């Protein structure tokens, strides 16, 4: 498996570990009643982001130690083509999320509900981005 | 659609050129071994520049490496 495909799977893993628990908890224990700012929500989000960063940094360091030569290889034309396709699709998810959280939701919602919807759409766009990249690497392997 | 597919003779040409490995060919043209494997299997269509680079490595013309041929009929291999 090429280095860049490993990075894609690592990124998906980090999102799953950090944000599936976060959004599950948020869905079960909404902070809408707590008002702004909600310290509980802020801490939860900080923990989720911290976990994601630690997994990404640790994973990249581990991969670099295992195969140091691969890290220095620049992305080739196939890597760039896969990235272009995945980012292009994720962009539309992000635009949809921006319209939902920034244009539609303020008419009927407020506070952390909007914040968490925006965060969810950002994470969803990232999941779409990495999923399409992973699928493309597998399909062309 | 024209019903044609892009085929190539890279595997054969590698063999004829001192059993060159996919990694060696990849190094020559600036792509990874996995990209050469994907091109050989017809799962990734290279850019025109990469195609010319591959032909250049083998010292042949582009149409000696890549061909644009009718796709085999479905189930033809089972006949």
Backbone of each chain as ProteinMPNN parsed JSONL, in Angstrom:
{"seq_chain_A": "XXXXXXXXXXXXXXXXXXXXXXXXXXXXXXXXXXXXXXXXXXXXXXXXXXXXXXXXXXXXXXXXXXXXXXXXXXXXXXXXXXXXXXXXXXXXXXXXXXXXXXXXXXXXXXXXXXXXXXXXXXXXXXXXXXXXXXXXXXXXX", "coords_chain_A": {"N_chain_A": [[0.845, -1.19, 0.0], [0.665, 2.187, -0.961], [2.368, 5.072, 0.476], [0.819, 7.43, 0.574], [-1.762, 6.47, 0.442], [-1.894, 5.14, 2.843], [-1.835, 7.341, 4.563], [-4.304, 8.45, 3.989], [-6.064, 6.462, 4.971], [-5.293, 6.569, 7.646], [-6.155, 9.138, 8.311], [-8.92, 8.855, 8.038], [-9.339, 7.004, 10.075], [-8.582, 8.532, 12.303], [-10.568, 10.494, 12.3], [-12.815, 8.902, 12.752], [-12.291, 7.855, 15.322], [-12.089, 10.207, 16.856], [-14.344, 11.862, 16.268], [-16.752, 10.393, 15.934], [-17.536, 9.452, 18.547], [-17.831, 12.042, 19.674], [-19.944, 13.325, 18.186], [-21.948, 11.488, 18.615], [-22.332, 11.704, 21.363], [-23.082, 14.407, 21.499], [-25.463, 14.325, 20.08], [-27.03, 12.836, 21.796], [-26.956, 14.271, 24.18], [-27.908, 17.168, 23.966], [-26.725, 20.565, 23.872], [-28.277, 22.747, 23.761], [-29.914, 23.899, 25.694], [-28.177, 24.988, 27.474], [-27.147, 27.415, 26.732], [-24.894, 30.059, 25.559], [-21.44, 30.835, 26.361], [-21.032, 27.282, 26.231], [-19.337, 25.516, 28.497], [-19.0, 22.794, 28.787], [-19.46, 21.808, 26.182], [-17.392, 23.105, 24.827], [-15.122, 21.966, 26.015], [-15.512, 19.278, 25.334], [-15.306, 19.422, 22.535], [-12.683, 20.357, 22.302], [-11.305, 18.16, 23.336], [-11.97, 16.152, 21.446], [-10.812, 17.236, 19.116], [-8.162, 17.343, 19.955], [-7.601, 14.601, 20.297], [-7.796, 13.767, 17.646], [-5.663, 15.186, 16.466], [-3.468, 14.122, 17.869], [-3.575, 11.404, 17.062], [-3.156, 11.715, 14.302], [-0.594, 12.973, 14.193], [0.969, 11.129, 15.628], [0.529, 8.806, 14.097], [1.551, 9.553, 11.59], [4.225, 9.949, 12.283], [4.915, 7.36, 13.05], [4.544, 5.98, 10.623], [6.489, 7.277, 9.124], [8.794, 6.448, 10.431], [8.722, 3.721, 9.931], [8.912, 3.49, 7.121], [11.005, 5.41, 5.927], [11.873, 6.323, 3.431], [9.613, 6.548, 1.796], [8.286, 8.82, 2.633], [9.576, 10.976, 1.597], [9.014, 10.907, -1.08], [7.54, 12.751, -3.591], [4.06, 13.61, -4.293], [2.687, 11.883, -7.078], [1.388, 12.026, -10.502], [-0.922, 10.446, -10.448], [-1.626, 10.436, -7.741], [-2.224, 13.158, -7.502], [-4.379, 13.354, -9.263], [-6.286, 11.754, -8.003], [-6.592, 13.159, -5.624], [-7.61, 15.574, -6.587], [-10.114, 14.771, -7.553], [-11.358, 13.828, -5.193], [-11.321, 16.053, -3.477], [-12.83, 17.833, -4.951], [-15.405, 16.708, -4.874], [-15.863, 16.732, -2.115], [-15.936, 19.432, -1.677], [-18.472, 20.26, -2.549], [-20.075, 19.108, -0.608], [-19.225, 20.573, 1.57], [-20.038, 23.148, 0.806], [-22.806, 22.756, 0.771], [-23.185, 22.262, 3.501], [-22.394, 24.724, 4.554], [-24.39, 26.409, 3.569], [-26.597, 25.286, 4.851], [-25.934, 25.529, 7.669], [-25.215, 28.228, 7.888], [-27.028, 29.797, 6.5], [-29.677, 28.74, 6.407], [-30.29, 27.529, 8.974], [-30.055, 29.647, 10.981], [-32.596, 30.829, 10.937], [-34.319, 29.287, 12.427], [-32.947, 28.201, 14.562], [-30.255, 28.242, 17.033], [-27.113, 29.086, 18.686], [-25.211, 26.361, 20.023], [-26.348, 24.37, 18.494], [-26.286, 25.234, 15.869], [-23.526, 25.583, 15.684], [-22.584, 22.939, 16.088], [-23.791, 21.675, 13.916], [-22.468, 22.916, 11.815], [-19.848, 22.053, 12.395], [-20.245, 19.313, 12.087], [-20.811, 19.145, 9.345], [-18.381, 19.978, 8.296], [-16.71, 17.904, 9.166], [-18.022, 15.811, 7.862], [-17.533, 16.511, 5.205], [-14.784, 16.127, 5.159], [-14.726, 13.373, 5.627], [-15.967, 12.452, 3.295], [-14.105, 13.366, 1.434], [-11.726, 11.854, 2.145], [-12.761, 9.27, 1.949], [-13.456, 8.962, -0.762], [-10.927, 9.23, -1.84], [-9.655, 6.983, -0.697], [-11.212, 4.924, -1.809], [-10.655, 5.345, -4.514], [-7.887, 4.831, -4.591], [-7.941, 2.093, -3.95], [-9.484, 1.051, -6.048], [-7.884, 1.54, -8.222], [-5.729, 0.01, -7.687]], "CA_chain_A": [[0.0, 0.0, 0.0], [1.52, 3.374, -1.009], [2.386, 5.93, 1.664], [-0.3, 8.387, 0.581], [-2.998, 5.743, 0.763], [-1.855, 4.913, 4.304], [-2.202, 8.613, 5.202], [-5.756, 8.584, 3.808], [-6.721, 5.563, 5.943], [-5.001, 7.11, 8.981], [-7.022, 10.308, 8.504], [-10.277, 8.333, 8.272], [-9.321, 6.394, 11.412], [-8.54, 9.619, 13.298], [-11.904, 11.112, 12.327], [-13.739, 7.948, 13.376], [-12.016, 7.765, 16.763], [-12.293, 11.486, 17.527], [-15.61, 12.57, 16.079], [-17.955, 9.557, 16.094], [-17.997, 9.612, 19.943], [-18.241, 13.428, 19.927], [-21.274, 13.617, 17.643], [-22.907, 10.596, 19.29], [-22.618, 12.332, 22.661], [-23.799, 15.658, 21.245], [-26.831, 13.994, 19.666], [-27.777, 12.317, 22.953], [-26.987, 15.286, 25.241], [-27.797, 18.477, 23.312], [-26.347, 21.671, 24.763], [-29.096, 23.91, 23.403], [-30.493, 24.521, 26.878], [-27.134, 25.568, 28.324], [-26.785, 28.75, 26.277], [-23.512, 30.249, 25.11], [-20.742, 29.654, 25.857], [-21.187, 26.077, 27.034], [-17.995, 25.004, 28.807], [-19.014, 21.345, 28.521], [-19.301, 21.626, 24.743], [-16.049, 23.539, 24.433], [-14.156, 20.947, 26.46], [-15.725, 18.093, 24.492], [-14.758, 19.681, 21.206], [-11.226, 20.424, 22.445], [-10.817, 16.786, 23.519], [-12.097, 15.463, 20.151], [-9.778, 17.776, 18.211], [-6.868, 16.905, 20.493], [-7.444, 13.173, 19.969], [-7.544, 13.671, 16.207], [-4.3, 15.687, 16.201], [-2.505, 13.149, 18.416], [-3.571, 10.228, 16.179], [-2.539, 12.072, 13.018], [0.84, 13.2, 14.365], [1.571, 9.843, 16.013], [0.452, 7.902, 12.951], [2.495, 9.994, 10.56], [5.575, 9.683, 12.792], [5.094, 5.902, 12.989], [4.71, 5.61, 9.211], [7.78, 7.81, 8.673], [9.839, 5.596, 10.994], [8.665, 2.404, 9.289], [9.404, 3.574, 5.742], [11.427, 6.812, 5.777], [12.033, 6.687, 2.019], [8.319, 6.866, 1.19], [7.831, 10.156, 3.042], [10.228, 11.997, 0.754], [8.54, 10.826, -2.465], [6.447, 13.722, -3.801], [2.881, 13.013, -4.934], [2.808, 11.819, -8.537], [0.188, 12.493, -11.217], [-2.096, 9.679, -10.015], [-1.979, 11.0, -6.433], [-2.846, 14.465, -7.712], [-5.694, 13.141, -9.899], [-7.182, 11.235, -6.96], [-6.868, 14.275, -4.691], [-8.476, 16.543, -7.277], [-11.472, 14.223, -7.604], [-11.938, 13.734, -3.853], [-11.534, 17.413, -2.946], [-13.915, 18.427, -5.736], [-16.678, 16.206, -4.341], [-16.005, 17.202, -0.731], [-16.243, 20.863, -1.747], [-19.923, 20.427, -2.656], [-20.614, 18.783, 0.719], [-18.921, 21.724, 2.425], [-20.919, 24.248, 0.386], [-24.136, 22.396, 1.277], [-23.154, 22.468, 4.955], [-22.324, 26.166, 4.811], [-25.732, 26.961, 3.315], [-27.479, 24.789, 5.915], [-25.609, 26.093, 8.988], [-25.046, 29.681, 7.883], [-28.123, 30.53, 5.849], [-30.998, 28.183, 6.739], [-30.51, 27.272, 10.406], [-30.297, 30.835, 11.827], [-34.017, 31.2, 10.952], [-35.086, 28.504, 13.4], [-32.104, 27.622, 15.599], [-29.215, 29.16, 17.513], [-26.092, 28.549, 19.586], [-24.412, 25.167, 19.742], [-26.984, 23.547, 17.454], [-25.7, 25.699, 14.605], [-22.079, 25.282, 15.718], [-22.361, 21.503, 15.887], [-24.157, 21.333, 12.53], [-21.336, 23.357, 10.974], [-18.736, 21.122, 12.639], [-20.599, 18.022, 11.492], [-20.681, 19.227, 7.892], [-16.937, 20.016, 7.997], [-16.21, 16.528, 9.344], [-18.604, 15.008, 6.783], [-16.788, 16.833, 3.98], [-13.496, 15.441, 5.278], [-14.975, 11.931, 5.454], [-16.212, 12.253, 1.859], [-12.808, 13.564, 0.788], [-10.824, 10.711, 2.368], [-13.401, 8.031, 1.481], [-13.306, 8.896, -2.223], [-9.498, 8.971, -2.093], [-9.376, 5.574, -0.348], [-11.871, 4.095, -2.825], [-9.918, 5.497, -5.778], [-6.626, 4.097, -4.475], [-8.241, 0.657, -3.994], [-9.994, 0.697, -7.374], [-6.781, 1.623, -9.175], [-4.564, -0.734, -7.165]], "C_chain_A": [[0.887, 1.25, 0.0], [1.329, 4.278, 0.213], [1.164, 6.847, 1.724], [-1.641, 7.717, 0.84], [-3.059, 5.453, 2.264], [-2.285, 6.175, 5.053], [-3.721, 8.823, 5.121], [-6.499, 7.713, 4.828], [-6.493, 6.042, 7.378], [-5.935, 8.284, 9.292], [-8.46, 9.874, 8.772], [-10.388, 7.734, 9.67], [-9.377, 7.469, 12.499], [-9.905, 10.294, 13.427], [-12.883, 10.193, 13.058], [-13.552, 7.918, 14.893], [-12.379, 9.069, 17.482], [-13.734, 11.991, 17.441], [-16.87, 11.706, 16.107], [-18.441, 9.629, 17.555], [-18.517, 11.02, 20.232], [-19.671, 13.675, 19.453], [-22.349, 12.696, 18.227], [-23.331, 11.218, 20.621], [-23.463, 13.602, 22.486], [-25.26, 15.381, 20.866], [-27.679, 13.537, 20.853], [-27.956, 13.368, 24.045], [-26.869, 16.68, 24.632], [-27.537, 19.59, 24.319], [-27.206, 22.899, 24.541], [-29.611, 24.65, 24.635], [-29.455, 25.245, 27.725], [-26.764, 26.992, 27.923], [-25.329, 28.825, 25.874], [-22.738, 31.037, 26.15], [-20.98, 28.456, 26.775], [-19.808, 25.467, 27.259], [-17.9, 23.51, 28.497], [-18.773, 21.068, 27.036], [-17.898, 21.998, 24.282], [-14.995, 22.501, 24.799], [-14.265, 19.693, 25.6], [-15.078, 18.268, 23.126], [-13.232, 19.728, 21.255], [-10.636, 19.023, 22.58], [-10.849, 16.037, 22.181], [-11.012, 15.926, 19.185], [-8.388, 17.325, 18.653], [-6.585, 15.448, 20.138], [-7.099, 13.003, 18.489], [-6.098, 14.088, 15.876], [-3.258, 14.681, 16.673], [-2.417, 11.916, 17.515], [-2.866, 10.545, 14.858], [-1.029, 12.247, 13.151], [1.564, 11.897, 14.694], [1.613, 8.879, 14.84], [1.45, 8.265, 11.871], [3.937, 9.718, 11.0], [5.885, 8.189, 12.705], [5.328, 5.439, 11.552], [6.065, 6.083, 8.684], [8.935, 6.961, 9.201], [9.897, 4.247, 10.287], [9.212, 2.435, 7.865], [9.798, 5.013, 5.438], [11.554, 7.26, 4.321], [10.734, 7.159, 1.388], [7.888, 8.302, 1.464], [8.367, 11.226, 2.092], [9.744, 11.981, -0.689], [7.391, 11.817, -2.656], [5.239, 13.035, -4.449], [3.058, 12.997, -6.45], [1.471, 12.181, -9.18], [-1.068, 11.737, -10.794], [-2.574, 10.158, -8.643], [-2.739, 12.313, -6.602], [-4.239, 14.319, -8.341], [-6.722, 12.655, -8.871], [-7.575, 12.362, -6.003], [-7.824, 15.293, -5.319], [-9.931, 16.063, -7.269], [-12.119, 14.236, -6.215], [-12.241, 15.109, -3.266], [-12.713, 18.084, -3.656], [-15.281, 17.985, -5.186], [-16.921, 16.736, -2.927], [-16.384, 18.686, -0.69], [-17.761, 21.087, -1.781], [-20.615, 20.088, -1.33], [-20.419, 19.978, 1.651], [-19.812, 22.921, 2.088], [-22.341, 23.999, 0.907], [-24.235, 22.638, 2.774], [-23.132, 23.933, 5.327], [-23.694, 26.806, 4.622], [-26.681, 26.558, 4.443], [-27.223, 25.518, 7.246], [-25.587, 27.621, 9.003], [-26.217, 30.456, 7.32], [-29.499, 30.04, 6.313], [-31.242, 28.114, 8.249], [-30.723, 28.518, 11.273], [-31.759, 31.276, 11.885], [-34.816, 30.45, 12.02], [-34.256, 27.94, 14.55], [-31.055, 28.626, 16.048], [-28.16, 28.377, 18.283], [-25.389, 27.298, 19.081], [-25.04, 24.255, 18.692], [-26.423, 23.931, 16.077], [-24.212, 25.338, 14.547], [-21.828, 23.807, 15.416], [-22.772, 21.04, 14.488], [-23.025, 21.724, 11.588], [-20.149, 22.415, 11.138], [-18.998, 19.781, 11.978], [-20.405, 18.051, 9.974], [-19.209, 19.313, 7.473], [-16.348, 18.604, 8.084], [-16.74, 15.629, 8.226], [-17.864, 15.25, 5.466], [-15.423, 16.143, 3.993], [-13.651, 13.933, 5.06], [-15.192, 11.615, 3.968], [-14.894, 12.348, 1.09], [-11.93, 12.309, 0.92], [-11.434, 9.397, 1.875], [-13.242, 7.879, -0.032], [-11.844, 8.607, -2.581], [-9.173, 7.505, -1.82], [-9.977, 4.635, -1.395], [-11.099, 4.147, -4.142], [-8.596, 4.744, -5.741], [-6.866, 2.592, -4.583], [-8.644, 0.23, -5.401], [-8.863, 0.678, -8.406], [-5.558, 0.841, -8.711], [-4.365, -2.026, -7.936]], "O_chain_A": [[1.765, 1.378, 0.853], [0.295, 4.254, 0.88], [0.554, 7.021, 2.779], [-2.551, 8.332, 1.396], [-4.125, 5.51, 2.877], [-3.006, 6.099, 6.047], [-4.34, 9.312, 6.066], [-7.445, 8.17, 5.47], [-7.383, 5.938, 8.222], [-6.442, 8.401, 10.408], [-9.14, 10.448, 9.623], [-11.387, 7.924, 10.364], [-10.112, 7.344, 13.479], [-10.342, 10.623, 14.53], [-13.68, 10.648, 13.879], [-14.521, 7.951, 15.65], [-12.915, 9.038, 18.59], [-14.28, 12.489, 18.425], [-17.964, 12.24, 16.289], [-19.631, 9.844, 17.788], [-19.51, 11.188, 20.94], [-20.509, 14.167, 20.208], [-23.516, 13.077, 18.321], [-24.513, 11.256, 20.962], [-24.421, 13.837, 23.222], [-26.168, 16.103, 21.275], [-28.879, 13.807, 20.916], [-28.963, 13.373, 24.751], [-25.824, 17.316, 24.768], [-28.04, 19.576, 25.442], [-26.909, 23.972, 25.066], [-29.732, 25.875, 24.626], [-29.812, 26.033, 28.601], [-26.128, 27.703, 28.701], [-24.617, 27.821, 25.845], [-23.351, 31.88, 26.804], [-21.114, 28.628, 27.987], [-19.186, 24.962, 26.325], [-16.878, 23.021, 28.016], [-17.977, 20.199, 26.681], [-17.294, 21.308, 23.461], [-14.1, 22.195, 24.012], [-13.259, 19.117, 25.188], [-14.392, 17.375, 22.628], [-12.563, 19.206, 20.363], [-9.587, 18.73, 22.005], [-9.881, 15.368, 21.819], [-10.373, 15.113, 18.518], [-7.547, 16.971, 17.828], [-5.476, 15.101, 19.732], [-6.232, 12.209, 18.124], [-5.41, 13.421, 15.104], [-2.283, 14.413, 15.972], [-1.321, 11.432, 17.231], [-2.077, 9.742, 14.358], [-0.268, 11.737, 12.33], [2.615, 11.591, 14.132], [2.622, 8.209, 14.617], [2.114, 7.397, 11.304], [4.769, 9.305, 10.192], [6.991, 7.802, 12.329], [6.2, 4.609, 11.293], [6.712, 5.388, 7.901], [9.937, 6.771, 8.511], [10.975, 3.696, 10.068], [9.903, 1.506, 7.448], [9.055, 5.751, 4.79], [11.366, 8.436, 4.012], [10.737, 8.058, 0.547], [7.214, 8.926, 0.645], [7.711, 12.232, 1.821], [10.016, 12.912, -1.447], [6.38, 11.733, -1.959], [5.388, 11.991, -5.084], [3.522, 13.974, -7.037], [0.536, 12.592, -8.494], [-2.158, 12.308, -10.777], [-3.776, 10.275, -8.406], [-3.752, 12.554, -5.946], [-5.161, 15.06, -8.002], [-7.874, 13.089, -8.873], [-8.739, 12.496, -5.626], [-8.73, 15.802, -4.658], [-10.853, 16.837, -7.014], [-13.285, 14.607, -6.072], [-13.28, 15.311, -2.638], [-13.491, 18.81, -3.038], [-16.195, 18.799, -5.053], [-18.034, 17.135, -2.584], [-17.073, 19.132, 0.227], [-18.273, 21.993, -1.123], [-21.619, 20.706, -0.973], [-21.313, 20.347, 2.413], [-20.282, 23.622, 2.983], [-22.995, 24.91, 1.416], [-25.24, 23.155, 3.262], [-23.77, 24.346, 6.296], [-24.11, 27.646, 5.42], [-27.466, 27.372, 4.93], [-28.144, 26.048, 7.868], [-25.905, 28.237, 10.021], [-26.387, 31.637, 7.623], [-30.386, 30.851, 6.58], [-32.269, 28.581, 8.741], [-31.504, 28.459, 12.223], [-32.134, 32.023, 12.788], [-35.863, 30.92, 12.463], [-34.801, 27.27, 15.427], [-30.973, 29.73, 15.511], [-28.292, 27.173, 18.503], [-25.028, 27.181, 17.91], [-24.342, 23.455, 18.068], [-26.13, 23.073, 15.244], [-23.705, 24.863, 13.531], [-20.974, 23.466, 14.598], [-22.17, 20.119, 13.938], [-22.666, 20.971, 10.683], [-19.518, 22.022, 10.156], [-18.101, 19.182, 11.384], [-19.896, 17.095, 9.391], [-18.828, 18.79, 6.426], [-15.6, 18.168, 7.209], [-16.01, 14.788, 7.701], [-17.602, 14.316, 4.709], [-14.963, 15.639, 2.968], [-12.826, 13.299, 4.402], [-14.663, 10.63, 3.452], [-14.604, 11.529, 0.218], [-11.453, 11.772, -0.08], [-10.708, 8.508, 1.432], [-12.93, 6.794, -0.521], [-11.559, 7.843, -3.503], [-8.493, 6.859, -2.617], [-9.336, 3.673, -1.818], [-10.911, 3.126, -4.803], [-8.214, 4.098, -6.717], [-6.092, 1.887, -5.23], [-8.21, -0.812, -5.892], [-8.891, -0.111, -9.351], [-4.474, 0.99, -9.274], [-3.44, -2.784, -7.643]]}, "seq_chain_B": "XXXXXXXXXXXXXXXXXXXXXXXXXXXXXXXXXXXXXXXXXXXXXXXXXXXXXXXXXXXXXXXXXXXXXXXXXXXXXXX", "coords_chain_B": {"N_chain_B": [[-20.378, 6.633, -26.397], [-17.322, 5.164, -27.648], [-16.826, 2.494, -27.431], [-14.324, 1.577, -27.222], [-11.124, 0.798, -25.719], [-8.272, 1.864, -23.772], [-5.339, 0.268, -24.26], [-2.214, -1.31, -23.302], [1.317, -2.123, -23.74], [3.141, -2.272, -21.739], [4.033, -4.064, -19.77], [5.093, -6.159, -21.31], [7.057, -4.739, -22.709], [8.691, -3.973, -20.617], [9.713, -6.437, -19.871], [11.131, -7.104, -22.164], [13.089, -5.228, -22.028], [15.371, -5.921, -20.395], [14.071, -7.082, -18.229], [12.971, -5.045, -16.657], [11.951, -3.544, -13.61], [8.753, -2.548, -12.176], [9.13, -0.526, -10.354], [11.588, 0.541, -11.161], [10.925, 1.571, -13.692], [9.023, 3.41, -12.87], [10.657, 5.154, -11.386], [12.181, 6.17, -13.47], [10.368, 7.724, -14.909], [9.202, 9.328, -13.06], [7.046, 8.582, -11.361], [5.173, 6.61, -8.943], [5.705, 3.105, -8.063], [3.25, 1.9, -7.734], [1.611, 3.415, -9.362], [2.567, 2.782, -11.902], [1.842, 0.093, -11.903], [-0.935, 0.364, -11.847], [-1.358, 1.612, -14.302], [-0.452, -0.358, -16.08], [-2.368, -2.337, -15.657], [-4.524, -1.173, -16.751], [-6.123, 0.374, -15.154], [-5.689, 2.947, -14.588], [-5.437, 5.816, -16.52], [-2.678, 7.234, -17.967], [-1.244, 10.597, -17.956], [-0.705, 12.546, -20.937], [1.912, 13.397, -21.064], [3.233, 11.621, -19.304], [2.797, 9.265, -20.691], [4.301, 9.713, -23.021], [6.804, 9.849, -21.823], [7.107, 7.224, -20.895], [7.177, 5.81, -23.308], [9.504, 6.909, -24.292], [11.439, 5.936, -22.525], [11.55, 3.266, -23.269], [12.394, 3.583, -25.804], [10.728, 3.644, -28.025], [7.906, 4.356, -30.211], [4.936, 6.217, -29.309], [2.607, 4.865, -30.077], [3.491, 2.309, -30.102], [3.465, 1.554, -27.555], [0.995, 2.244, -26.386], [-2.334, 1.445, -27.274], [-5.422, 2.008, -28.928], [-8.129, 0.326, -28.783], [-10.904, -1.797, -29.763], [-13.067, -2.723, -27.157], [-13.086, -5.932, -25.571], [-15.812, -8.18, -26.187], [-18.506, -8.655, -23.84], [-18.3, -11.553, -21.891], [-16.875, -12.824, -23.795], [-14.531, -14.037, -23.13], [-15.353, -16.384, -22.037], [-16.13, -18.027, -24.0]], "CA_chain_B": [[-19.048, 6.045, -26.188], [-16.843, 4.483, -28.845], [-16.67, 1.059, -27.182], [-12.898, 1.236, -27.287], [-10.394, 0.988, -24.467], [-6.833, 2.127, -23.883], [-4.527, -0.891, -23.868], [-0.784, -1.009, -23.358], [2.275, -3.242, -23.779], [4.224, -1.899, -20.816], [4.568, -5.268, -19.121], [5.904, -6.845, -22.317], [8.236, -3.917, -22.999], [9.584, -4.063, -19.449], [10.366, -7.743, -19.961], [12.088, -7.054, -23.275], [14.163, -4.289, -21.67], [16.14, -6.426, -19.259], [13.164, -7.377, -17.119], [12.899, -3.839, -15.834], [10.87, -3.626, -12.623], [7.801, -1.431, -12.176], [9.737, 0.556, -9.571], [12.611, 1.172, -12.006], [10.235, 2.377, -14.695], [8.434, 4.531, -12.135], [11.741, 6.114, -11.091], [12.608, 6.803, -14.725], [9.411, 8.728, -15.419], [8.765, 10.194, -11.953], [5.81, 8.168, -10.684], [5.415, 5.501, -8.02], [5.516, 1.75, -8.584], [1.814, 1.609, -7.736], [1.021, 4.074, -10.53], [2.924, 1.945, -13.061], [0.997, -1.111, -11.825], [-2.3, 0.756, -12.218], [-1.366, 1.864, -15.753], [-0.328, -1.672, -16.745], [-3.627, -3.077, -15.55], [-5.584, -0.412, -17.401], [-7.011, 0.978, -14.158], [-5.409, 4.385, -14.553], [-4.947, 6.313, -17.809], [-1.655, 8.243, -17.656], [-1.286, 11.845, -18.724], [-0.001, 12.449, -22.22], [3.35, 13.549, -20.789], [3.735, 10.356, -18.739], [2.769, 8.281, -21.776], [5.476, 9.97, -23.851], [7.999, 9.492, -21.037], [7.211, 5.759, -20.893], [7.632, 5.412, -24.649], [10.889, 7.362, -24.416], [12.291, 5.011, -21.755], [11.715, 2.034, -24.054], [12.943, 3.936, -27.106], [9.758, 3.311, -29.086], [6.884, 5.373, -30.403], [3.803, 6.153, -28.385], [1.634, 3.84, -30.499], [4.039, 0.98, -29.827], [3.19, 1.265, -26.137], [-0.446, 2.36, -26.131], [-3.231, 1.249, -28.421], [-6.834, 2.368, -28.704], [-8.749, -0.811, -29.472], [-12.259, -2.168, -29.358], [-13.115, -3.503, -25.921], [-13.587, -7.287, -25.805], [-17.236, -8.333, -25.875], [-18.779, -9.274, -22.54], [-18.473, -12.988, -21.935], [-16.08, -13.393, -24.874], [-13.486, -14.89, -22.579], [-15.917, -17.659, -21.599], [-16.484, -18.855, -25.144]], "C_chain_B": [[-18.642, 5.22, -27.413], [-16.74, 2.973, -28.661], [-15.226, 0.607, -27.282], [-12.233, 1.472, -25.935], [-8.919, 1.237, -24.759], [-6.081, 0.901, -23.374], [-3.05, -0.522, -23.948], [0.059, -2.279, -23.323], [3.412, -3.007, -22.788], [4.867, -3.135, -20.183], [5.522, -6.013, -20.059], [7.198, -6.072, -22.594], [9.222, -3.92, -21.831], [10.395, -5.349, -19.518], [11.463, -7.714, -21.034], [13.263, -6.117, -22.99], [14.839, -4.732, -20.369], [15.318, -6.687, -18.024], [13.146, -6.222, -16.108], [11.732, -3.957, -14.848], [9.929, -2.419, -12.762], [8.398, -0.232, -11.442], [10.789, 1.296, -10.393], [11.967, 2.085, -13.049], [9.603, 3.62, -14.049], [9.472, 5.605, -11.826], [12.163, 6.882, -12.34], [11.664, 7.937, -15.149], [8.802, 9.595, -14.306], [7.399, 9.879, -11.384], [6.124, 6.978, -9.773], [5.205, 4.152, -8.714], [4.031, 1.418, -8.712], [1.125, 2.243, -8.955], [1.342, 3.282, -11.803], [2.04, 0.689, -13.076], [-0.429, -0.791, -12.275], [-2.414, 1.011, -13.721], [-1.342, 0.534, -16.506], [-1.65, -2.428, -16.765], [-4.805, -2.34, -16.195], [-6.553, 0.238, -16.433], [-6.781, 2.478, -14.018], [-4.844, 4.788, -15.916], [-3.935, 7.414, -17.535], [-1.882, 9.531, -18.435], [-0.488, 11.653, -20.013], [1.512, 12.527, -21.998], [3.947, 12.244, -20.247], [3.79, 9.284, -19.821], [3.99, 8.459, -22.684], [6.763, 9.584, -23.113], [8.217, 7.978, -21.038], [7.748, 5.267, -22.24], [9.101, 5.762, -24.83], [11.852, 6.423, -23.693], [12.57, 3.75, -22.575], [12.281, 2.315, -25.453], [12.036, 3.565, -28.264], [8.757, 4.459, -29.222], [5.722, 5.171, -29.443], [2.826, 5.026, -28.767], [2.21, 2.429, -30.437], [3.777, 0.576, -28.374], [1.68, 1.235, -25.89], [-1.243, 2.156, -27.411], [-4.661, 1.558, -27.996], [-7.661, 1.353, -29.498], [-10.152, -1.07, -28.96], [-12.198, -3.027, -28.104], [-13.63, -4.9, -26.238], [-15.045, -7.394, -25.397], [-17.401, -9.02, -24.528], [-18.998, -10.767, -22.72], [-17.648, -13.65, -23.019], [-15.034, -14.363, -24.342], [-13.996, -16.262, -22.147], [-16.242, -18.576, -22.77], [-15.405, -19.883, -25.455]], "O_chain_B": [[-19.484, 4.659, -28.115], [-16.582, 2.245, -29.641], [-14.937, -0.583, -27.41], [-12.723, 2.248, -25.115], [-8.395, 0.884, -25.816], [-6.178, 0.544, -22.199], [-2.683, 0.464, -24.588], [-0.407, -3.351, -22.937], [4.524, -3.496, -22.989], [6.09, -3.231, -20.079], [6.606, -6.438, -19.66], [8.278, -6.653, -22.7], [10.435, -3.874, -22.032], [11.599, -5.358, -19.26], [12.564, -8.228, -20.835], [14.306, -6.207, -23.637], [14.866, -3.998, -19.381], [15.8, -6.535, -16.901], [13.285, -6.41, -14.899], [10.651, -4.417, -15.215], [10.27, -1.412, -13.383], [8.207, 0.917, -11.841], [10.88, 2.522, -10.337], [12.404, 3.217, -13.261], [9.643, 4.719, -14.602], [9.215, 6.8, -11.978], [12.461, 8.075, -12.285], [12.097, 8.963, -15.673], [7.991, 10.482, -14.574], [6.668, 10.78, -10.971], [7.216, 6.413, -9.834], [4.616, 4.07, -9.791], [3.606, 0.753, -9.657], [0.179, 1.681, -9.506], [0.487, 3.13, -12.676], [1.552, 0.277, -14.128], [-1.053, -1.573, -12.993], [-3.423, 0.678, -14.341], [-2.109, 0.325, -17.446], [-2.003, -3.071, -17.754], [-5.936, -2.826, -16.183], [-7.663, 0.612, -16.812], [-7.58, 3.187, -13.406], [-3.892, 4.18, -16.406], [-4.284, 8.43, -16.934], [-2.607, 9.559, -19.43], [0.297, 10.714, -20.145], [2.288, 11.826, -22.649], [5.021, 11.817, -20.671], [4.726, 8.486, -19.862], [4.633, 7.483, -23.069], [7.695, 9.053, -23.716], [9.345, 7.501, -21.162], [8.646, 4.428, -22.301], [9.855, 5.008, -25.445], [12.947, 6.147, -24.184], [13.688, 3.233, -22.574], [12.606, 1.387, -26.193], [12.505, 3.215, -29.347], [8.771, 5.409, -28.439], [5.551, 4.105, -28.852], [2.293, 4.33, -27.903], [1.498, 1.457, -30.692], [3.86, -0.6, -28.019], [1.161, 0.312, -25.262], [-0.869, 2.632, -28.483], [-5.037, 1.381, -26.837], [-7.865, 1.495, -30.703], [-10.535, -0.627, -27.877], [-11.38, -3.942, -28.002], [-14.515, -5.053, -27.08], [-15.476, -6.798, -24.41], [-16.579, -9.84, -24.119], [-19.769, -11.199, -23.577], [-17.686, -14.87, -23.176], [-14.692, -15.357, -24.982], [-13.214, -17.185, -21.919], [-16.582, -19.744, -22.582], [-15.549, -20.664, -26.396]]}, "name": "protein", "num_of_chains": 2, "seq": "XXXXXXXXXXXXXXXXXXXXXXXXXXXXXXXXXXXXXXXXXXXXXXXXXXXXXXXXXXXXXXXXXXXXXXXXXXXXXXXXXXXXXXXXXXXXXXXXXXXXXXXXXXXXXXXXXXXXXXXXXXXXXXXXXXXXXXXXXXXXXXXXXXXXXXXXXXXXXXXXXXXXXXXXXXXXXXXXXXXXXXXXXXXXXXXXXXXXXXXXXXXXXXXXXXXXXXXXXXXX"}
